[in-house]
Amino acid sequence: MTIKWKGVFPALTTKFTRDDKIDFPLFEKNLRAQLNAGVDGIILGGTLGEASVLSNDEKFSLVKFAVEKVSGKVPVVMNIAEGSTRDAIKLADEAGKYGANGLMMLPPMRYKSDHRETVAYYKAVAQSTDLPIMVYNNPVDYKIEVTLDMFEELAAEKNIQAVKESTRDVSNVTRMINRFGDRFKILCGVDTLAMEELLMGAHGWVAGLVCAFPKETVAVYQLVKQRKIDEALKIYRWFLPLLELDIHPKLVQYIKLAEQEAGIGSEQVRAPRLTLIGEERERVLKIIRDGIANRPNSGDFTNELIRSESMN
């Protein structure tokens, strides 16, 4: 399957049962909500997917399950976050065998690689697989920036096709476009900057709060791309307090709690993460419940999208 790297790509959470097994029925319930809302792809085993505490067998079981349930409707992308080039190459190979349509890749984990090492890492994996790759550029959380000069060298690898832009610098969208044109598709990776980066020319949105609010996320994306800015702003301004849950160290716990409140997930996490308690839980719950109580009427923005599509 060819990946267009456009639209909304949920970074799906991994659902767990109370006895710490993967909860496949609940994962499927959330996946169905995403597909029904019109997402354009799904990403497994990212930060929100608690990749650091999943075994490789669990990652591949999720890929296999998702590929079966998606049935070719949208691409399934698996995240790679490894400490060694050898392990990254092995995972890329296995991901393809289990049916993944593409890869999202962080720079090497734990060791802070320099320019030459970072480029060599990405090139080695790209040359080992036919799967299309999206570079995950998140120097704030993972301490290595994939710079424009690095992308200049990576452009030689045809299957390095996109970037999850999480530098927190909106201007980086313009820098990428000015330097590379349409060579790399740009997907915003920070929920609180999504509308801004889409307006600056980003092609898509790797979203977090979409896990709990898929319809609203897809509506913002589609309305912006249809240049219905006022309509998009109404939803985005309502959404922002919820989107800010994505930029906290406990984003996994916060977003999983939102999924639970929205009825399409649970707050179960895997240790060392723990579910929220006390004042923190009450504070986050208030944000979520206030958002749900004041949720835009989905019929309103659905009608806007239908009207816009009928005019095209």
KABEL-V323803 format. One record per pair of residues at least 4 apart in sequence whose ideal C-beta (glycine too) atoms are under 7 Angstrom apart, sorted by the first residue. I is the first residue (numbers start at 0). J is the second residue. Records with the same first field share a line. If there is no record, write none. Layout:
I = J / J
This chain:
0 = 71 / 74 / 100
2 = 40 / 74 / 100 / 101 / 131
4 = 133 / 160 / 161 / 184 / 186 / 202 / 203
5 = 39 / 184 / 202 / 203
6 = 39 / 203 / 220
7 = 38 / 39 / 203 / 204 / 206 / 209 / 216 / 217 / 220
8 = 38 / 39 / 40 / 41 / 42 / 76 / 186 / 203 / 205
9 = 33 / 38 / 41 / 42 / 206 / 209 / 210
10 = 42 / 45 / 47 / 48 / 205 / 206 / 207
11 = 29 / 41 / 42 / 43 / 47 / 48 / 210
12 = 47 / 48 / 210 / 251 / 254 / 255 / 258 / 264
13 = 21 / 48 / 49 / 53 / 61
14 = 21 / 22 / 25 / 26 / 29 / 264 / 265
15 = 19 / 20 / 21 / 22 / 267 / 268 / 269
16 = 20 / 22 / 267
17 = 267
19 = 269
21 = 26 / 57 / 60 / 61
22 = 26
23 = 27 / 64
24 = 28
25 = 29 / 264 / 265
26 = 30
27 = 31 / 68
28 = 32 / 263
29 = 33 / 210 / 258 / 263 / 264
30 = 34 / 65 / 68
31 = 35
32 = 36 / 213 / 263
33 = 38 / 41 / 213
34 = 38 / 72 / 73
36 = 213 / 214 / 217
37 = 217
38 = 73 / 213 / 217
39 = 73 / 203
40 = 73 / 74 / 76
41 = 65 / 73 / 75 / 76
42 = 76 / 78 / 103 / 205
43 = 48 / 61 / 62 / 65 / 75 / 77 / 78
44 = 48 / 50 / 53 / 58 / 61 / 77 / 78
45 = 50 / 78 / 103
46 = 50
47 = 207 / 210 / 250 / 251 / 254
48 = 78
49 = 53 / 251 / 268 / 269
50 = 78 / 80
52 = 269
53 = 57 / 58
55 = 59 / 90
56 = 60
57 = 61
58 = 62 / 77
59 = 63 / 93 / 97
60 = 64
61 = 65
62 = 66 / 75 / 77 / 94 / 97 / 98 / 99
63 = 67 / 97 / 98
64 = 68
65 = 69 / 75
66 = 75 / 98
69 = 73 / 75
74 = 100 / 101
75 = 98 / 99 / 100
76 = 99 / 100 / 101 / 102 / 103 / 133
77 = 94 / 99 / 102
78 = 103
79 = 87 / 90 / 91 / 102 / 104 / 105
80 = 105 / 108
81 = 86 / 87 / 90 / 108
82 = 86 / 107 / 108 / 109 / 110
83 = 87
84 = 88 / 120 / 123
85 = 89
86 = 90
87 = 91 / 124
88 = 92 / 123 / 124 / 127
89 = 93
90 = 94
91 = 95 / 102 / 124 / 127 / 128 / 130
92 = 96 / 127 / 128
93 = 97
94 = 99 / 102 / 130
95 = 99 / 128 / 130
99 = 130
101 = 130 / 131 / 132 / 133
102 = 130 / 132
103 = 133 / 135 / 163
104 = 121 / 124 / 132 / 134 / 135
105 = 135 / 141
106 = 112 / 117 / 120 / 141 / 143 / 145
107 = 112 / 120
111 = 142 / 143
112 = 116 / 117 / 120 / 143
113 = 117
114 = 118 / 149
115 = 119
116 = 120
117 = 121 / 143 / 145 / 149
118 = 122 / 149 / 152 / 153
119 = 123
120 = 124
121 = 125 / 134 / 153 / 159
122 = 126 / 153 / 156
123 = 127
124 = 128
125 = 132 / 156 / 158 / 159
126 = 156
129 = 158
130 = 158
131 = 158 / 160
132 = 158 / 159 / 160
133 = 160 / 161 / 162 / 163 / 186
134 = 145 / 159 / 162 / 163
135 = 163 / 165
136 = 144 / 145 / 162 / 163 / 164 / 165 / 166
137 = 141 / 165 / 188
138 = 142 / 143 / 144 / 166
139 = 165 / 167
144 = 166
145 = 149 / 150
147 = 151 / 174 / 178
149 = 153
150 = 154 / 179 / 183
153 = 159
154 = 179 / 182
160 = 183 / 184
161 = 183 / 184 / 186
162 = 183 / 185
163 = 186 / 188 / 205
164 = 171 / 172 / 185 / 186 / 187 / 188 / 196 / 201
165 = 188 / 189
166 = 171
167 = 189
169 = 192 / 195 / 196 / 199
170 = 174
171 = 175
172 = 176 / 185 / 196 / 199 / 200 / 201
173 = 177 / 199
174 = 178
175 = 179 / 183 / 185
176 = 180 / 200
179 = 183
184 = 202 / 203
185 = 201 / 202
186 = 201 / 202 / 203 / 204 / 205
187 = 192 / 193 / 196 / 197 / 201 / 204 / 205
188 = 205
189 = 246
190 = 206 / 207 / 208 / 242 / 245
191 = 239 / 242 / 243 / 245 / 246
192 = 196
193 = 197 / 204 / 206 / 219
194 = 198 / 219 / 223 / 231 / 235
195 = 199
196 = 201
197 = 201 / 204 / 220 / 223
198 = 223
204 = 220
206 = 216
207 = 245 / 250 / 254
208 = 212 / 216 / 241 / 242 / 244 / 245 / 254 / 257
209 = 213 / 216
210 = 254 / 258 / 264
211 = 254 / 257 / 258 / 261 / 263 / 264
212 = 216 / 241 / 261
213 = 217
214 = 218 / 297
215 = 219 / 234 / 238 / 295
216 = 220
217 = 221
218 = 222 / 234 / 300 / 304
219 = 223 / 231 / 234 / 235 / 238
220 = 224
221 = 225 / 304
222 = 227 / 230 / 231 / 300 / 303 / 304
223 = 228 / 231
225 = 307
227 = 231 / 303 / 307
228 = 232
229 = 233
230 = 300 / 303
231 = 235
232 = 236
233 = 237 / 295
234 = 238 / 295 / 300
235 = 239
237 = 293 / 295
238 = 242
239 = 243
240 = 286 / 290
241 = 257 / 286 / 287 / 290
244 = 250 / 253 / 254 / 257 / 283 / 286
245 = 250 / 254
247 = 253
249 = 253
250 = 254
251 = 255 / 268 / 272
252 = 256 / 266 / 268 / 272 / 274 / 275
253 = 257 / 283
254 = 258
255 = 259 / 264 / 265 / 266 / 268
256 = 260 / 266 / 275 / 283 / 284 / 287
257 = 261 / 287
258 = 263 / 264
259 = 264 / 265 / 266
260 = 287 / 288 / 291
261 = 291
266 = 274
268 = 272 / 273 / 274
275 = 279 / 280 / 283
276 = 280
278 = 282
279 = 283
280 = 284
281 = 285
283 = 287
284 = 288
285 = 289
286 = 290
287 = 291
288 = 292
289 = 293
290 = 294
295 = 299 / 300
297 = 301
298 = 302
299 = 303
300 = 304
301 = 305
302 = 306
303 = 307
304 = 308
305 = 309
306 = 310
307 = 311
